[in-house]
Every structure is written in C-alpha cells, then in structure tokens.
Amino acid sequence: MARFCTNCGAELSADSLFCGKCSARVTAPQAAPSGAYVKTRTMAEAAEIAISLNAAGKWSYWSSPKKFRNIPWNLRSFAEKEDRRLGRLGDRGGMLYYVVSPFGSLGQVYADEMNGGKPVLEWLYYVPGEGEAGLPSSPEKL
C-alpha cells in the first residue's frame, strides 16, 4: 500500500522519515484496528472516528472548487449541523449510513432517489494523499 504525507499529500517511499516535498516528519499511518472501513449511523460519530484516525487533522472537501480544496474545514461542527438537519427531515432524509476509511476519510451512503433508491457512496472529506483513486467508488466495494 502506498504511503502519503499527511501534511501535503505527496507520495512517500516505504522507508521515509521525512517528506521529500514539504519536509514534514512522517508518522506511521493510523489505520483502524481491523484495517477495514467503519460504518456509523450519524455523521457526528463518523467525524469523531475520522478525527481520531487523522493525526494531521487536515481534510479536503472534494466538491469544492480547486482553490478552496485545502482550506481547513471544521469537520466536527459541520457533522453536528448535518445530523440536526437530517433529523428534521424525518427518516434521516434518505441517509443510510456514514463510512470512515482506515486513514480518516469520511463518506456517506445514501439512497439515490433519481436511480430507484440505489445506494450511492459519496466521499465528503478526505485525508490528503488518500484521493479519489485510493477510495472505494461504491458501497459494494467497502
């Protein structure tokens, strides 16, 4: 499995102690104990797990314009607001569950009404270096 700098997202060699791009000290990746994806019912719970796994505390938001992708987002605050909003919608607004990658990226699985209620996986916050190519693209691949 490739390793990436938690500060800038650059790919690292297996024995790196410092990032060759930004010179940040490299720490061992903090994967979930089982190395598997964790599923939760609320975004606030998923956010707490993601925060505990992402030692650098940095995330990017995929659907933002590129110039905003590296702005630090307050994941905990956003998650609490989103849970309150979905709670008001009843039946959690079609939200099935949230998923956290072994390194702290956070996604959601929801019923896509435009596609007959088929579950869709959408990654919201990702750890730099764990980009789209490294994460599952559908719930079946979790």
DRENDO-1510 file (C-alpha; in Angstrom, 1 decimal, always signed):
<recs>
REC; n; res; u; v; w
REC; 1; MET; +0.0; +0.0; +0.0 .
REC; 2; ALA; +1.4; +3.4; -1.0 .
REC; 3; ARG; +2.1; +5.9; +1.8 .
REC; 4; PHE; +1.4; +9.6; +1.6 .
REC; 5; CYS; +2.4; +12.7; +3.6 .
REC; 6; THR; -0.3; +13.7; +6.0 .
REC; 7; ASN; +0.8; +17.3; +5.6 .
REC; 8; CYS; +0.9; +17.9; +1.9 .
REC; 9; GLY; -0.3; +14.6; +0.3 .
REC; 10; ALA; +2.9; +13.8; -1.6 .
REC; 11; GLU; +3.7; +10.1; -2.1 .
REC; 12; LEU; +6.3; +8.7; +0.2 .
REC; 13; SER; +8.8; +5.9; -0.1 .
REC; 14; ALA; +8.3; +2.9; +2.3 .
REC; 15; ASP; +11.2; +3.9; +4.5 .
REC; 16; SER; +10.8; +7.7; +4.5 .
REC; 17; LEU; +11.2; +9.5; +7.8 .
REC; 18; PHE; +10.6; +13.0; +6.3 .
REC; 19; CYS; +8.5; +14.1; +3.3 .
REC; 20; GLY; +10.7; +15.0; +0.2 .
REC; 21; LYS; +8.3; +17.7; -0.8 .
REC; 22; CYS; +7.4; +19.7; +2.4 .
REC; 23; SER; +10.0; +18.2; +4.8 .
REC; 24; ALA; +7.3; +17.3; +7.4 .
REC; 25; ARG; +8.2; +14.4; +9.7 .
REC; 26; VAL; +6.5; +11.2; +8.6 .
REC; 27; THR; +4.5; +9.2; +11.1 .
REC; 28; ALA; +3.2; +5.7; +10.7 .
REC; 29; PRO; -0.4; +5.7; +9.2 .
REC; 30; GLN; -3.0; +5.3; +11.9 .
REC; 31; ALA; -5.3; +2.8; +10.3 .
REC; 32; ALA; -8.4; +1.4; +12.1 .
REC; 33; PRO; -7.5; -1.6; +14.2 .
REC; 34; SER; -9.1; -4.0; +11.7 .
REC; 35; GLY; -7.9; -2.0; +8.6 .
REC; 36; ALA; -11.5; -2.0; +7.5 .
REC; 37; TYR; -14.0; +0.8; +6.8 .
REC; 38; VAL; -16.1; +1.8; +9.8 .
REC; 39; LYS; -19.8; +2.4; +9.3 .
REC; 40; THR; -21.9; +4.7; +11.6 .
REC; 41; ARG; -25.4; +5.9; +11.7 .
REC; 42; THR; -24.6; +9.6; +12.5 .
REC; 43; MET; -22.2; +11.9; +10.9 .
REC; 44; ALA; -21.1; +13.3; +14.3 .
REC; 45; GLU; -20.0; +9.7; +15.3 .
REC; 46; ALA; -18.2; +9.2; +12.0 .
REC; 47; ALA; -16.5; +12.6; +12.4 .
REC; 48; GLU; -15.1; +11.6; +15.8 .
REC; 49; ILE; -13.7; +8.4; +14.4 .
REC; 50; ALA; -12.2; +10.3; +11.4 .
REC; 51; ILE; -10.6; +12.9; +13.7 .
REC; 52; SER; -9.0; +10.1; +15.9 .
REC; 53; LEU; -7.5; +8.4; +12.8 .
REC; 54; ASN; -6.2; +11.6; +11.0 .
REC; 55; ALA; -3.2; +12.6; +13.1 .
REC; 56; ALA; -2.5; +15.7; +11.0 .
REC; 57; GLY; -6.1; +16.9; +11.4 .
REC; 58; LYS; -6.3; +18.1; +7.7 .
REC; 59; TRP; -9.1; +17.3; +5.3 .
REC; 60; SER; -10.1; +18.5; +1.8 .
REC; 61; TYR; -13.6; +18.7; +0.6 .
REC; 62; TRP; -14.0; +17.0; -2.9 .
REC; 63; SER; -16.8; +19.0; -4.3 .
REC; 64; SER; -15.3; +22.4; -3.6 .
REC; 65; PRO; -13.6; +24.4; -6.3 .
REC; 66; LYS; -9.9; +23.6; -6.5 .
REC; 67; LYS; -8.9; +27.0; -5.0 .
REC; 68; PHE; -10.8; +26.0; -1.8 .
REC; 69; ARG; -9.7; +22.4; -1.5 .
REC; 70; ASN; -7.0; +22.9; +1.1 .
REC; 71; ILE; -8.9; +25.2; +3.4 .
REC; 72; PRO; -9.2; +23.5; +6.8 .
REC; 73; TRP; -12.8; +22.6; +7.3 .
REC; 74; ASN; -14.3; +22.2; +10.8 .
REC; 75; LEU; -15.5; +18.6; +10.4 .
REC; 76; ARG; -16.9; +18.3; +13.9 .
REC; 77; SER; -19.1; +21.4; +13.6 .
REC; 78; PHE; -20.3; +20.5; +10.1 .
REC; 79; ALA; -21.2; +17.0; +11.2 .
REC; 80; GLU; -23.3; +18.2; +14.2 .
REC; 81; LYS; -25.2; +20.6; +11.9 .
REC; 82; GLU; -25.8; +18.0; +9.3 .
REC; 83; ASP; -27.2; +15.5; +11.8 .
REC; 84; ARG; -29.6; +18.1; +13.1 .
REC; 85; ARG; -30.7; +19.0; +9.5 .
REC; 86; LEU; -31.3; +15.3; +8.6 .
REC; 87; GLY; -33.1; +14.7; +11.9 .
REC; 88; ARG; -35.6; +17.4; +10.9 .
REC; 89; LEU; -36.2; +15.8; +7.5 .
REC; 90; GLY; -37.5; +12.6; +9.1 .
REC; 91; ASP; -36.2; +9.1; +8.2 .
REC; 92; ARG; -32.8; +10.9; +8.1 .
REC; 93; GLY; -33.6; +12.2; +4.6 .
REC; 94; GLY; -32.7; +9.0; +2.8 .
REC; 95; MET; -29.3; +8.8; +4.5 .
REC; 96; LEU; -28.3; +5.2; +5.1 .
REC; 97; TYR; -25.0; +5.5; +6.9 .
REC; 98; TYR; -21.6; +7.1; +7.1 .
REC; 99; VAL; -18.3; +5.4; +6.4 .
REC; 100; VAL; -14.8; +6.2; +7.6 .
REC; 101; SER; -11.7; +4.9; +5.8 .
REC; 102; PRO; -8.9; +3.3; +7.7 .
REC; 103; PHE; -7.0; +6.6; +7.5 .
REC; 104; GLY; -9.8; +9.0; +8.3 .
REC; 105; SER; -11.5; +10.0; +5.1 .
REC; 106; LEU; -15.3; +10.3; +5.6 .
REC; 107; GLY; -18.1; +9.5; +3.2 .
REC; 108; GLN; -21.8; +8.9; +3.2 .
REC; 109; VAL; -24.0; +6.3; +1.7 .
REC; 110; TYR; -27.5; +7.4; +0.7 .
REC; 111; ALA; -30.5; +6.2; -1.3 .
REC; 112; ASP; -30.4; +7.9; -4.7 .
REC; 113; GLU; -34.0; +8.7; -5.5 .
REC; 114; MET; -33.0; +9.6; -9.1 .
REC; 115; ASN; -31.8; +6.0; -9.6 .
REC; 116; GLY; -34.6; +4.0; -8.0 .
REC; 117; GLY; -33.3; +4.2; -4.4 .
REC; 118; LYS; -30.0; +2.5; -5.3 .
REC; 119; PRO; -27.3; +3.1; -2.6 .
REC; 120; VAL; -24.6; +5.6; -3.6 .
REC; 121; LEU; -21.3; +6.2; -1.9 .
REC; 122; GLU; -20.1; +9.8; -1.9 .
REC; 123; TRP; -16.8; +10.8; -0.2 .
REC; 124; LEU; -17.1; +14.2; +1.6 .
REC; 125; TYR; -13.9; +14.8; +3.5 .
REC; 126; TYR; -10.7; +13.1; +2.5 .
REC; 127; VAL; -7.3; +12.9; +4.0 .
REC; 128; PRO; -4.7; +14.5; +1.7 .
REC; 129; GLY; -3.0; +11.7; -0.2 .
REC; 130; GLU; -5.9; +9.3; +0.0 .
REC; 131; GLY; -7.6; +10.9; -3.0 .
REC; 132; GLU; -10.4; +9.5; -5.2 .
REC; 133; ALA; -8.3; +6.8; -6.8 .
REC; 134; GLY; -7.5; +5.2; -3.4 .
REC; 135; LEU; -11.0; +5.0; -2.0 .
REC; 136; PRO; -13.9; +2.7; -3.0 .
REC; 137; SER; -16.3; +4.3; -5.5 .
REC; 138; SER; -19.4; +2.3; -4.5 .
REC; 139; PRO; -20.9; +0.8; -1.3 .
REC; 140; GLU; -20.4; -2.7; -2.7 .
REC; 141; LYS; -16.6; -2.1; -2.7 .
REC; 142; LEU; -16.4; -1.3; +1.0 .
</recs>
